[in-house]
């Protein structure tokens, strides 16, 4: 069985387990991400906060919201609002968690 076939099989089984195939593409993306990074290699570093400029280019990384706020002189609530999707930017920057950024790069 090829890797692609295994991914498709796991995706179908997950969708069957949750009883909803409308999540097929999302489930498949997360399975692909897990295989790409190696699920056994998951670390808390994947929760890093990545700072992006207005063009979407990475400008910095921080261990968490508090570190980013302290170094950049921004509010924690503003950064959190961007991370949760309530705001698009804060202080002229976009913020994204590392694990989500890695997934977005692969889906592009």
C-alpha positions in Angstrom: 0.0 0.0 0.0 1.4 3.4 -1.0 1.6 6.4 1.5 -1.2 8.1 -0.5 -3.4 5.1 -0.2 -2.7 4.9 3.6 -3.6 8.5 4.0 -6.8 8.1 2.1 -7.7 5.0 4.1 -7.0 6.7 7.4 -9.0 9.8 6.3 -12.0 7.7 5.4 -11.8 5.8 8.7 -11.6 9.0 10.7 -14.6 10.5 8.8 -16.6 7.3 9.4 -15.7 7.5 13.1 -17.0 11.0 13.4 -19.9 10.3 11.1 -19.3 13.3 8.8 -17.4 13.3 5.5 -17.6 17.1 5.2 -14.4 17.2 7.2 -12.5 14.9 4.7 -10.1 17.6 3.4 -9.3 18.9 6.9 -8.7 15.4 8.3 -6.5 14.5 5.3 -4.5 17.7 5.8 -3.8 16.9 9.5 -2.9 13.4 8.7 -0.4 14.6 6.0 1.0 17.1 8.5 1.5 14.4 11.1 3.3 12.2 8.6 5.4 15.2 7.4 6.6 16.3 10.8 6.5 12.8 12.4 3.9 12.7 15.1 6.6 11.4 17.5 8.5 14.6 17.0 5.7 17.0 18.2 7.1 19.4 20.7 5.9 22.5 22.5 8.0 24.5 20.1 5.3 23.9 17.6 3.2 26.3 19.7 5.6 29.1 19.0 4.1 32.4 17.8 5.2 33.5 14.4 5.1 37.2 13.5 4.3 38.1 9.9 4.6 41.4 8.2 1.8 42.9 6.0 3.1 40.9 3.0 3.0 37.6 5.0 6.7 37.2 5.4 8.0 35.9 8.7 9.7 38.5 10.8 10.1 36.9 14.2 9.3 33.9 16.4 8.4 33.9 20.1 7.8 31.1 22.7 4.4 32.6 23.5 2.0 35.5 23.5 3.6 37.1 26.6 7.1 37.0 25.1 5.8 38.5 21.8 3.9 41.2 23.7 6.8 42.2 25.9 9.4 42.3 23.1 7.2 44.1 20.6 5.5 46.4 23.0 2.0 45.2 22.1 -0.9 44.0 24.2 -1.3 40.3 24.9 -5.1 40.7 24.2 -4.4 42.1 20.8 -2.1 39.3 19.8 -4.5 36.7 21.1 -7.3 38.3 19.1 -5.3 37.8 16.0 -4.4 34.2 16.9 -8.1 33.4 17.5 -9.3 35.1 14.3 -11.2 38.0 16.1 -8.8 40.5 14.4 -6.7 40.3 11.3 -3.7 42.3 12.6 -2.4 44.0 15.7 0.3 46.7 15.6 0.6 46.2 11.9 1.5 42.5 12.2 -0.2 39.2 11.8 0.4 36.4 14.3 0.0 32.7 13.8 0.9 29.6 15.8 3.8 27.6 14.3 1.8 24.4 13.8 -0.9 26.4 11.8 1.8 28.2 9.8 3.4 25.0 8.8 0.1 23.6 7.7 -0.7 26.7 5.7 2.6 26.6 3.9 2.0 22.9 2.9 -1.6 23.7 1.7 -0.4 26.6 -0.5 
